[in-house]
Amino acid sequence: MATVNAETITQIVLAASTGGPDKRVRKIMTSLVQHLHAFTRDVGLSEAEWAEGIKFLTRVGQFTDERRQEFILLSDVLGLSMLVTSQSNEKPAECTEATVLGPFYTSDAPKFANGDDISGAASGDPCFVSGTVKGPGGRPVPGARLEVWQADDDGFYDVQLGEAANARGIFTSDTDGRFSFRSILPQSYAIPHDGPVGDLLKILGRHPWRPAHLHFKIEAEGYERLITHVFRSDDPYLDSDAVFGVRASLIADWVRHPPGCAPEGTILSVPFYTLAFDFILNPVGGDR
């Protein structure tokens, strides 16, 4: 029997984990054990500190339910989500860059026709979004499925409020790859910080704010899936996004218009905004 102590424990654990049939799992777990043990030695982790760590992770689990995914939030604020996204979505320079999915995506959003209003009961200034889904070289991509979601004027997503789909919907690009819809002007908002992740941010002296953005998930036959945001260029949190999701190529101008004729022909008595943004997808098997 091997003697277990601070010097031998790592190799003993690794030797006990060699029998699994999945090579990828063995590779991941071997590296995880090595890095966790190295971290523990590096900081001289005490029993009391590790007990606090377990307590923290337990609270993260207790805060997670069908409306709130605290583990995704933790991954986001540690930059892990963005790291995984970045290394998993390398594309040619002309293609639209990916960013984090976030914890408020749902797979059951309602479908809309191009030009429809997705805001529902969500509050906010009127905003009209349009653009084109393209492939490399500017080829239009017809029939692309675009899922869109955003927070309301108070910084809440519909799932946080337990409401039906508001400011959320699914569109299909037309024969020329074009799409359009009406929604509300996105605003910067604080990620949920009333739980353990919020406590961690306070301990680290960090704020919980995200710059204003729209979420997009775009899928089309023959092209790689794209999960991304489009950010407002005038937002004060672009350089300090709490989840590190901002990429320069995803920043765009929302143009303010006085009351009058909106893009779809209605007359509005209040100011409104427009955003035009084109997405370029990478073909399956394309360059990286």
C-alpha positions as CSV (number, residue, x, y, z in Angstrom):
1,M,0.0,0.0,0.0
2,A,1.3,3.4,-1.0
3,T,1.8,6.0,1.8
4,V,-0.6,8.9,1.4
5,N,0.8,12.3,2.2
6,A,1.0,15.8,0.6
7,E,3.7,14.7,-1.8
8,T,2.2,11.4,-3.0
9,I,-1.5,12.1,-3.0
10,T,-1.7,13.4,-6.6
11,Q,-0.1,10.4,-8.2
12,I,-2.1,8.0,-6.1
13,V,-5.4,9.7,-7.2
14,L,-4.2,9.6,-10.9
15,A,-3.3,6.0,-10.7
16,A,-6.8,5.1,-9.3
17,S,-8.4,6.9,-12.3
18,T,-6.9,5.1,-15.3
19,G,-9.5,2.4,-15.8
20,G,-12.3,4.5,-17.4
21,P,-13.1,3.7,-21.0
22,D,-13.4,7.3,-22.3
23,K,-10.0,8.6,-23.2
24,R,-11.2,12.2,-23.4
25,V,-12.7,12.0,-19.9
26,R,-9.5,10.5,-18.5
27,K,-7.4,13.3,-20.1
28,I,-9.7,16.0,-18.7
29,M,-9.8,14.5,-15.2
30,T,-6.1,13.9,-15.1
31,S,-5.4,17.6,-16.0
32,L,-8.1,18.8,-13.5
33,V,-6.6,16.8,-10.6
34,Q,-3.1,18.0,-11.4
35,H,-4.1,21.6,-11.6
36,L,-6.4,21.5,-8.5
37,H,-3.6,19.8,-6.4
38,A,-1.0,22.3,-7.8
39,F,-3.3,25.2,-6.9
40,T,-3.9,23.8,-3.4
41,R,-0.1,23.6,-2.8
42,D,0.6,27.0,-4.4
43,V,-1.7,28.9,-2.1
44,G,-1.2,26.6,1.0
45,L,-5.0,26.1,1.2
46,S,-6.2,25.4,4.7
47,E,-9.0,23.2,5.9
48,A,-11.0,26.2,7.0
49,E,-10.6,27.9,3.6
50,W,-11.6,24.8,1.7
51,A,-14.6,24.4,4.0
52,E,-15.6,28.0,3.0
53,G,-15.1,27.1,-0.6
54,I,-17.4,24.1,-0.3
55,K,-19.9,26.2,1.4
56,F,-19.7,28.8,-1.4
57,L,-20.2,26.1,-4.1
58,T,-23.1,24.6,-2.2
59,R,-24.8,28.0,-2.1
60,V,-24.3,28.4,-5.9
61,G,-26.1,25.1,-6.3
62,Q,-28.9,26.1,-4.0
63,F,-29.5,29.4,-6.0
64,T,-29.7,27.5,-9.3
65,D,-33.2,26.7,-10.5
66,E,-35.3,26.8,-13.7
67,R,-35.2,30.6,-13.7
68,R,-31.6,31.2,-12.6
69,Q,-28.4,29.4,-13.5
70,E,-25.9,30.5,-10.8
71,F,-23.2,28.1,-12.1
72,I,-23.2,29.7,-15.5
73,L,-23.1,33.1,-13.8
74,L,-20.0,31.9,-11.8
75,S,-18.4,30.6,-15.0
76,D,-19.1,34.0,-16.7
77,V,-17.6,36.3,-14.0
78,L,-14.5,34.1,-13.7
79,G,-13.9,34.6,-17.5
80,L,-14.2,30.8,-18.0
81,S,-17.2,31.0,-20.2
82,M,-15.5,33.5,-22.5
83,L,-12.3,31.5,-22.6
84,V,-14.2,28.4,-23.7
85,T,-16.2,30.4,-26.2
86,S,-13.1,32.0,-27.7
87,Q,-11.0,28.9,-28.1
88,S,-14.0,26.9,-29.5
89,N,-15.0,29.5,-32.1
90,E,-11.9,30.6,-34.0
91,K,-13.0,31.8,-37.4
92,P,-11.7,33.7,-40.4
93,A,-11.3,37.5,-39.7
94,E,-14.4,38.4,-41.9
95,C,-16.7,36.2,-39.9
96,T,-18.8,37.5,-37.0
97,E,-17.2,36.7,-33.7
98,A,-18.9,34.7,-31.0
99,T,-19.4,35.6,-27.4
100,V,-21.0,34.0,-24.3
101,L,-24.5,32.5,-24.3
102,G,-25.4,33.8,-20.9
103,P,-27.7,32.3,-18.3
104,F,-31.1,33.5,-19.7
105,Y,-31.3,31.6,-23.0
106,T,-34.4,29.5,-23.5
107,S,-35.1,27.0,-26.3
108,D,-38.9,27.7,-26.5
109,A,-39.1,31.2,-27.8
110,P,-42.1,32.1,-30.0
111,K,-41.7,32.4,-33.8
112,F,-42.3,35.7,-35.5
113,A,-42.4,37.0,-39.1
114,N,-39.9,39.5,-40.2
115,G,-40.9,43.0,-39.1
116,D,-42.9,41.8,-36.1
117,D,-42.7,43.3,-32.7
118,I,-41.2,41.0,-30.1
119,S,-41.2,43.4,-27.1
120,G,-44.5,42.1,-25.7
121,A,-44.9,43.5,-22.1
122,A,-41.3,44.5,-21.9
123,S,-40.8,48.2,-21.2
124,G,-38.4,50.4,-23.2
125,D,-37.9,52.9,-26.1
126,P,-39.0,51.5,-29.5
127,C,-36.1,50.0,-31.4
128,F,-36.1,48.6,-35.0
129,V,-33.4,46.1,-35.9
130,S,-32.5,44.9,-39.4
131,G,-29.7,43.2,-41.1
132,T,-28.5,40.4,-43.3
133,V,-27.1,36.9,-42.7
134,K,-24.3,36.3,-45.1
135,G,-21.5,33.8,-45.8
136,P,-17.9,34.6,-46.7
137,G,-17.7,36.9,-49.7
138,G,-21.1,38.4,-49.0
139,R,-23.2,35.5,-50.1
140,P,-26.7,35.9,-48.6
141,V,-27.9,33.0,-46.4
142,P,-31.6,32.4,-46.9
143,G,-33.6,30.4,-44.3
144,A,-31.2,31.1,-41.4
145,R,-32.9,30.7,-38.0
146,L,-32.2,33.7,-35.7
147,E,-33.1,33.5,-32.0
148,V,-33.1,36.9,-30.3
149,W,-33.4,37.8,-26.7
150,Q,-32.7,40.8,-24.4
151,A,-33.4,42.4,-21.1
152,D,-36.1,45.0,-20.6
153,D,-35.7,48.7,-19.6
154,D,-35.2,47.7,-16.0
155,G,-32.5,45.2,-16.7
156,F,-34.6,42.0,-16.3
157,Y,-35.1,39.1,-18.7
158,D,-38.6,37.6,-19.0
159,V,-37.5,34.4,-17.3
160,Q,-36.3,36.3,-14.3
161,L,-39.8,37.7,-13.9
162,G,-41.6,34.4,-14.5
163,E,-43.4,35.9,-17.5
164,A,-44.3,34.7,-20.9
165,A,-41.8,35.4,-23.7
166,N,-41.1,39.2,-23.8
167,A,-38.3,40.7,-25.9
168,R,-37.5,37.3,-27.2
169,G,-38.3,35.6,-30.5
170,I,-37.3,33.5,-33.5
171,F,-37.0,34.7,-37.0
172,T,-36.1,33.2,-40.4
173,S,-34.0,35.2,-42.9
174,D,-35.7,35.7,-46.3
175,T,-34.5,34.7,-49.7
176,D,-31.9,37.5,-49.7
177,G,-30.7,36.6,-46.2
178,R,-32.4,39.7,-44.6
179,F,-34.2,39.9,-41.3
180,S,-36.0,42.6,-39.3
181,F,-37.9,43.1,-36.1
182,R,-39.1,45.6,-33.6
183,S,-38.1,45.5,-30.0
184,I,-36.9,47.9,-27.3
185,L,-33.7,49.8,-26.8
186,P,-31.3,47.6,-24.8
187,Q,-29.9,49.2,-21.6
188,S,-26.9,48.3,-19.4
189,Y,-27.9,46.2,-16.5
190,A,-26.5,44.4,-13.4
191,I,-26.2,40.6,-13.5
192,P,-28.0,39.0,-10.6
193,H,-25.8,39.8,-7.6
194,D,-28.0,39.0,-4.6
195,G,-26.5,35.5,-4.3
196,P,-23.1,33.9,-3.9
197,V,-21.7,35.2,-7.2
198,G,-22.7,38.7,-6.2
199,D,-20.9,38.2,-2.8
200,L,-17.8,37.0,-4.7
201,L,-17.8,40.2,-6.8
202,K,-18.0,42.3,-3.7
203,I,-15.1,40.5,-2.1
204,L,-13.1,41.1,-5.3
205,G,-14.0,44.8,-5.5
206,R,-15.8,44.3,-8.9
207,H,-19.1,45.7,-10.2
208,P,-21.9,43.5,-11.6
209,W,-22.7,45.6,-14.7
210,R,-23.0,44.4,-18.3
211,P,-23.1,46.9,-21.2
212,A,-26.3,47.1,-23.2
213,H,-26.7,44.4,-25.8
214,L,-28.9,42.1,-27.9
215,H,-28.3,38.4,-27.9
216,F,-28.3,36.4,-31.2
217,K,-28.1,32.7,-31.8
218,I,-28.0,32.0,-35.6
219,E,-28.1,28.6,-37.3
220,A,-28.2,27.8,-41.0
221,E,-27.6,24.6,-43.0
222,G,-24.0,24.3,-44.1
223,Y,-22.7,26.9,-41.6
224,E,-21.4,26.8,-38.1
225,R,-23.7,27.9,-35.4
226,L,-23.1,31.5,-34.1
227,I,-23.9,32.7,-30.6
228,T,-23.1,36.3,-30.1
229,H,-24.2,39.8,-28.9
230,V,-24.4,43.2,-30.5
231,F,-23.4,45.9,-28.0
232,R,-24.4,49.6,-27.9
233,S,-21.4,51.8,-28.8
234,D,-22.3,54.5,-26.3
235,D,-22.4,52.3,-23.2
236,P,-20.2,53.2,-20.2
237,Y,-19.5,49.5,-19.3
238,L,-17.9,48.4,-22.6
239,D,-14.5,48.3,-21.1
240,S,-15.5,46.6,-17.8
241,D,-18.2,44.0,-18.7
242,A,-18.7,41.8,-15.7
243,V,-18.6,38.7,-17.8
244,F,-15.8,39.8,-20.2
245,G,-18.0,39.2,-23.3
246,V,-17.4,42.4,-25.3
247,R,-15.4,42.1,-28.6
248,A,-14.7,45.3,-30.6
249,S,-16.2,43.8,-33.8
250,L,-19.6,43.4,-32.0
251,I,-20.0,47.1,-31.0
252,A,-22.5,49.0,-33.1
253,D,-24.4,52.3,-33.2
254,W,-28.0,52.6,-32.3
255,V,-29.3,55.6,-34.2
256,R,-31.8,57.9,-32.4
257,H,-34.7,59.3,-34.5
258,P,-37.2,62.0,-33.5
259,P,-40.9,61.2,-33.4
260,G,-42.3,60.4,-36.8
261,C,-42.4,57.6,-39.4
262,A,-40.9,54.4,-38.2
263,P,-39.1,52.0,-40.6
264,E,-42.2,49.8,-41.0
265,G,-44.4,52.8,-41.8
266,T,-46.2,53.5,-38.5
267,I,-46.2,57.0,-37.0
268,L,-44.6,57.2,-33.6
269,S,-45.2,60.0,-31.1
270,V,-42.0,59.2,-29.2
271,P,-38.4,59.0,-30.3
272,F,-37.2,55.6,-31.6
273,Y,-33.9,53.9,-32.4
274,T,-32.6,51.8,-35.3
275,L,-29.9,49.3,-35.5
276,A,-28.5,47.8,-38.8
277,F,-26.1,44.9,-38.3
278,D,-25.0,42.1,-40.7
279,F,-23.8,38.7,-39.6
280,I,-21.3,36.6,-41.5
281,L,-21.3,32.9,-40.8
282,N,-18.4,30.4,-41.3
283,P,-19.2,27.4,-43.5
284,V,-19.0,24.0,-41.9
285,G,-15.4,22.8,-42.5
286,G,-14.3,26.4,-43.4
287,D,-11.1,28.1,-42.5
288,R,-10.1,28.9,-38.9
